[in-house]
Amino acid sequence: MNYALLHVRWAVPAVTAIMLAACAASKPQIAPPPPPPPPLDASYDWHVLLIAPFGSVLKDIPLAVHEVLVFRDEAHSESPAGDPECYAVSGTGPRFLMRSPSSYLLCFNRGKLSRIEATVRLPEKESAQIVADACALWTKNAHAPNTAASAGPERAQGSEGSEDSKDLEGSAACEGADGGIAFAAHIEREPNEEDSHLTVRLDAADPAADR
């Protein structure tokens, strides 16, 4: 009798342990959330193009420049403040979207800096994602009406980048205003070229206020 009782005393904890182990095994495992994406490089912020505040005079520009004649596309680059004098940087302009701009212009109206325009070359297959990432950053704290890429990086995911860039080609890829500065970007693709061209234009929202 004592021998049987001893077996019962050992069996109860054993059964309990087995039941607890079974419960623990059947409990669904919750997968940890994916790690957040790495922060964008600082050069994705269009503010890096502002090497001098709007309203500055030519002598206050910290880079060597030379005057250029600009033939503007009325659909994208018509100046709202008359016919400005534009200058290109003699050398390399500020790094933008982790690249050196192929074109970087500073335009002055009535002797005051009123517009900055920069163009960078982007790989065709990556252009849609780059524009979406940049626009999400630009519009984070600024109102951007009628944006094609303001939906953020999710817009470019799940589809071919080349198709997205074709949708954006020649149209306003991202636009808005921040701190009295209007920004607008559009993407174009030249014939027989594998790269897309993203042009970003910054305008003083009220050029008269700089005088």
C-alpha positions as CSV (number, residue, x, y, z in Angstrom):
1,M,0.0,0.0,0.0
2,N,2.8,2.4,0.9
3,Y,4.5,1.5,-2.3
4,A,1.4,2.4,-4.4
5,L,1.0,5.6,-2.5
6,L,4.6,6.5,-3.2
7,H,3.9,6.0,-6.9
8,V,0.9,8.3,-6.8
9,R,2.9,11.0,-5.0
10,W,5.4,11.0,-7.8
11,A,2.9,10.6,-10.6
12,V,0.9,13.8,-9.7
13,P,3.8,16.2,-10.1
14,A,4.9,14.4,-13.2
15,V,1.5,14.7,-14.9
16,T,1.3,18.4,-13.8
17,A,4.7,19.1,-15.4
18,I,3.7,17.3,-18.6
19,M,0.4,19.4,-18.8
20,L,2.3,22.6,-18.2
21,A,4.8,21.7,-20.9
22,A,2.0,20.9,-23.3
23,C,0.3,24.2,-22.6
24,A,3.6,26.1,-23.1
25,A,4.2,24.2,-26.4
26,S,0.8,25.0,-27.7
27,K,1.0,28.7,-26.9
28,P,1.4,30.6,-30.3
29,Q,4.7,32.3,-30.8
30,I,4.5,36.0,-31.7
31,A,7.1,36.9,-34.2
32,P,9.1,40.0,-33.3
33,P,8.4,43.1,-35.4
34,P,10.8,43.7,-38.2
35,P,13.6,46.1,-37.5
36,P,13.0,49.7,-38.5
37,P,14.6,50.8,-41.8
38,P,17.9,52.6,-41.5
39,P,17.6,56.4,-41.5
40,L,18.0,58.2,-44.8
41,D,21.3,59.8,-45.5
42,A,21.3,63.5,-44.6
43,S,21.7,64.4,-48.3
44,Y,18.1,63.3,-48.9
45,D,16.9,66.6,-47.3
46,W,16.5,69.3,-49.8
47,H,17.7,71.9,-47.2
48,V,21.3,70.8,-48.1
49,L,20.8,72.7,-51.4
50,L,20.4,76.0,-49.5
51,I,24.1,77.1,-49.4
52,A,22.9,80.6,-48.7
53,P,19.5,82.0,-47.4
54,F,17.0,83.3,-49.9
55,G,17.4,87.1,-50.2
56,S,21.2,86.8,-50.2
57,V,23.3,88.8,-52.7
58,L,25.8,87.3,-55.1
59,K,28.8,88.2,-53.0
60,D,27.4,86.2,-50.1
61,I,27.4,83.0,-52.0
62,P,30.2,80.7,-50.5
63,L,31.0,79.0,-53.8
64,A,32.6,80.2,-57.0
65,V,29.9,80.7,-59.7
66,H,29.6,81.8,-63.3
67,E,26.6,83.3,-65.1
68,V,24.7,81.0,-67.5
69,L,21.8,81.4,-70.0
70,V,18.9,79.2,-69.0
71,F,16.3,78.0,-71.5
72,R,13.3,77.2,-69.3
73,D,10.5,74.7,-69.8
74,E,7.4,76.6,-69.1
75,A,5.6,73.5,-67.8
76,H,8.1,73.2,-64.9
77,S,10.5,76.1,-64.6
78,E,8.7,79.3,-65.5
79,S,9.8,81.9,-63.1
80,P,7.0,83.5,-61.0
81,A,9.2,86.5,-60.3
82,G,10.2,87.8,-63.7
83,D,13.4,86.9,-65.6
84,P,16.1,86.1,-63.1
85,E,19.9,86.0,-63.6
86,C,21.1,82.5,-63.0
87,Y,24.6,81.2,-62.1
88,A,26.1,77.7,-62.1
89,V,28.6,76.5,-59.6
90,S,32.2,76.4,-60.9
91,G,33.0,73.0,-59.6
92,T,31.0,70.5,-57.5
93,G,27.7,71.6,-55.9
94,P,26.4,70.4,-52.6
95,R,25.8,66.6,-52.4
96,F,22.2,65.7,-52.8
97,L,20.5,62.3,-52.7
98,M,24.0,60.9,-52.1
99,R,25.1,62.2,-55.4
100,S,26.8,65.2,-56.9
101,P,24.2,67.2,-59.0
102,S,24.8,67.2,-62.7
103,S,23.4,70.7,-62.7
104,Y,23.1,73.2,-59.8
105,L,21.8,76.7,-60.5
106,L,21.4,79.8,-58.3
107,C,19.0,82.4,-59.7
108,F,18.7,86.0,-58.5
109,N,15.8,88.4,-58.9
110,R,16.5,92.0,-58.5
111,G,20.0,91.0,-57.1
112,K,18.5,88.7,-54.4
113,L,18.7,84.9,-54.4
114,S,15.2,83.7,-55.2
115,R,15.5,80.3,-56.7
116,I,17.8,77.2,-56.5
117,E,17.5,74.4,-59.0
118,A,19.4,71.1,-58.9
119,T,19.4,68.0,-61.1
120,V,20.7,64.6,-60.2
121,R,20.9,61.4,-62.2
122,L,19.2,58.4,-60.7
123,P,19.3,54.7,-61.8
124,E,16.1,54.0,-63.7
125,K,15.2,50.9,-61.6
126,E,15.8,52.8,-58.4
127,S,14.4,56.2,-59.2
128,A,10.8,55.6,-58.1
129,Q,11.9,54.3,-54.6
130,I,14.4,57.1,-54.2
131,V,11.8,59.7,-55.1
132,A,9.3,58.1,-52.8
133,D,11.7,58.0,-49.9
134,A,12.8,61.6,-50.4
135,C,9.3,62.9,-50.8
136,A,8.2,61.1,-47.6
137,L,11.0,62.9,-45.8
138,W,10.2,66.3,-47.4
139,T,6.5,66.2,-46.6
140,K,6.8,64.8,-43.1
141,N,6.5,68.3,-41.6
142,A,5.2,70.2,-44.7
143,H,2.0,70.3,-46.6
144,A,2.4,68.9,-50.1
145,P,-0.7,69.1,-52.4
146,N,-1.0,66.9,-55.5
147,T,2.0,64.8,-54.8
148,A,2.6,61.7,-56.8
149,A,5.1,60.2,-54.3
150,S,3.8,61.6,-51.0
151,A,2.3,58.2,-50.1
152,G,5.8,57.3,-49.0
153,P,8.1,54.3,-49.7
154,E,5.1,51.9,-49.8
155,R,4.0,53.4,-53.1
156,A,7.0,51.9,-54.9
157,Q,7.0,48.6,-53.2
158,G,5.4,45.6,-54.9
159,S,5.9,47.0,-58.4
160,E,8.7,47.5,-60.9
161,G,10.6,50.8,-60.3
162,S,10.8,51.5,-64.0
163,E,7.0,51.4,-64.4
164,D,6.6,53.9,-61.5
165,S,9.2,56.2,-62.9
166,K,7.4,56.2,-66.2
167,D,4.3,57.3,-64.3
168,L,6.2,60.1,-62.7
169,E,8.1,61.2,-65.8
170,G,7.4,64.8,-66.8
171,S,5.0,65.3,-63.9
172,A,5.3,66.8,-60.4
173,A,6.8,64.0,-58.4
174,C,6.7,65.9,-55.1
175,E,5.8,69.5,-54.2
176,G,4.9,71.5,-51.1
177,A,6.1,74.3,-48.9
178,D,8.2,74.5,-45.8
179,G,9.3,77.5,-43.8
180,G,8.5,80.1,-46.5
181,I,10.2,78.0,-49.2
182,A,8.3,76.2,-52.0
183,F,9.8,73.0,-53.2
184,A,8.9,71.1,-56.4
185,A,10.5,68.0,-58.0
186,H,9.9,66.3,-61.3
187,I,11.5,63.4,-63.0
188,E,12.4,63.0,-66.6
189,R,14.1,60.4,-68.8
190,E,16.2,61.3,-71.8
191,P,16.0,59.1,-74.9
192,N,18.7,56.4,-75.2
193,E,19.7,56.9,-71.5
194,E,19.5,54.4,-68.8
195,D,19.3,57.0,-66.0
196,S,16.4,59.2,-65.0
197,H,16.9,62.9,-64.2
198,L,15.3,64.3,-61.0
199,T,15.2,68.1,-60.9
200,V,14.4,69.8,-57.7
201,R,13.4,73.5,-57.6
202,L,13.3,75.7,-54.5
203,D,11.6,79.1,-54.6
204,A,11.3,81.8,-52.1
205,A,7.5,81.8,-51.4
206,D,7.4,85.6,-51.3
207,P,10.4,87.1,-53.1
208,A,9.1,90.6,-52.3
209,A,9.6,89.8,-48.6
210,D,13.4,89.4,-49.1
211,R,13.8,93.0,-50.3
